[in-house]
Amino acid sequence: MTSVTWNIANLDRHTADGIVFTVHYTISANDGTYSSGAYGSIGLEPPASSPIPYAKLSPEIVIKWVKDKLGAEKVAEIEAALQAQIDEQRAPSRATGVPWQS
C-alpha cells in the first residue's frame, strides 16, 4: 500500500496584507520500500472576500487550496505518476550493462 503525503514547502505573500500569491508544494509517495516525489508551484488569485490571516494559515488549509486549484483530475494524475515511479523501481522495465560482466 502506497501512502501519499502532500506538504507545503514555502509560501510567497504580499507583506502589506499577508495575501499568499504562490504556493510551493511537495508530494511524496512511499510503499515502505520504494519512494518517489514531486515538487510544484502554483499561483493563487487574491481571495474574493474574508481572507484568512497569514498567521492563521495551516498546512491543511493551504494543501486544500493547492488541490482545489489543481482539480481532482490533475491531483489523481500526479499521484498516479508517483505510483508509476514506485512500480518501475519495484519491477524495472529497463536495465543497462553487458552480459559478459557481472
N, C-alpha and C positions, 0 to 999 in steps of 0.2 A: 504494500500500500504506500503510495507516494503522498507525502504531505507537502503542501504548497503554502509558502508564507510570503505575504506582501509586507513591505516595510517602507518607511519614508526616510530617505537619505538626507534630504535638505529641502528647505523652502526659500523661495525668493519672494520678498514682500516690499511694499512701499513703507518707508519709515514714518511718513506723516500719519498714516491711518492704519497701518498693520495689515492691509489687504494683501493676501497672498496672490501672486500672479503666475508663478511657476512652481510645480511640484516635481522633485526629483525622487524617483522611487526605485526599489529593487524588488525582485521576485526571486525566491529560491525554492527549489524543489529537491526533496531528499527522500529516498526509499529505504534508508537505513544503511545502504552500502554505497550507492551512487548518488551524485548530486549534480544539479545544473542551476544556472542562474541567469538573470537578465537585469538590465538597468534601463530606465527610461525617464524621460522628462515630458511633462505635459503642461501646456498653458491653460490658465483659467480665466474666465470672464469675471469682471467685478460682480459681486452679488447684487441682485436687484433690490433687496431690502434686508434690513437687520443682519448685517454681517456678524459672524461670531468673532468676538475679540481675540486677537492673536494669542494672548496669554491663556485663553480657554481652549485652544485647539488641542486635539489629541490625535494619536496615530489612527485610531479607528475612524474619526471624523474625516481626516484627510484621505485615508485609503478609500473611503466611500466616495469622496469627490473624484478621485482618480478613476475608480471602477465605473462610476456613473458617466464620467466624461468619455472613457474608452468605449463603453457599451458592453453588454453581456457577450455579444458575439466575439469582439476583439479580446476580451478577458479570457474567454474559453480558448481562443486561438493561441494566445500567449502561453497559457497553462498546458495546452496540448503540445506545443513546440518544446517546452521544457521536458515534458514526459517523453517525447520522441528522443531527446538527447540522452535521457537516462536509459531508455530502451536500447539505444545504439551502444552505450557504454556496456550494458549487460550482455548484449549479443552483437558484437561488431559486424558490420556488413562489408568492411574493407580492412585490409591489412597491408603492411609493407614488409619488404625483406626479400631474401633469396633463399631457395630451397637447400643450397649446399652449405649454409652456415647456420649453426644453432645458437 
